Structure formats: C-alpha cells, structure tokens
Amino acid sequence: NDSDSEDELVEYEDMLTPPAMQQFAISIGVMMLSNRIDILNAKAVRIARLAFVAYLVTVQLFLLYVTFRAKSMDDRTSITISNPLAALV
C-alpha cells in the first residue's frame, strides 16, 4: 500500500499572485494616503487593516474565478510566442 502512494505523483498549481503593476499602483496609493491619515488613530488603523484584508480576499477570489473559468474551457490550443523586437537585437 505504501508503494502505491509513493508511485503517485502529486502536482500542485503555482501560487496565484497579482500583477506587478497592480502591486506597484497599490503601493503608491498607500504611500499617498499615509501622508493624509493619522496613523496613530486606532480607528484609522482598523479601517486600513480591514481594507487591506478585503483587497486580498477580492484578488484571490478573482484569481480563483479566472482559474475555474480557464479549466472549464479546457482549451488545448498550442500557443506561439513571437517577439518582433528579438530580430532587432
């Protein structure tokens, strides 16, 4: 029975992360807002934490939705990536 479990290959999906530009824009927005908000105010800190958690949950739900939609389509068309700038280098 142990040999059966050793023979099985478990495959995990890659971690889902938001795009880099989205992370950058959020960081810039937070920096601009932090100048206007009193970070020592307990209510402001609580609202900021809840907003951050809501943002994370929303991003993960969206990425999960996209993953389910992609799996439901099950499109096996091969993808060809061509870079027109590669010929210039």
SULFEN-V510374 format. One line per field, one symbol per residue. ss: DSSP state (h for helix, s for strand, l for the rest). psi: psi as a letter, one per 40 degrees, with the letter a starting at -180 (. if undefined). Layout:
ss->???
psi->???
//
This chain:
ss->lhhhhhhllllllllllllhhhhhhhhhhhhhhhhhlllllhhhhhhhhhhhhhhhhhhhhhhhhhhhhhhhhllllllllllhhhhll
psi->dddddddhhhhiiihhiiiddddddddddddddddehheehddddddddddddddddddddddddddddddddfhehihhhhhdeddd.
//
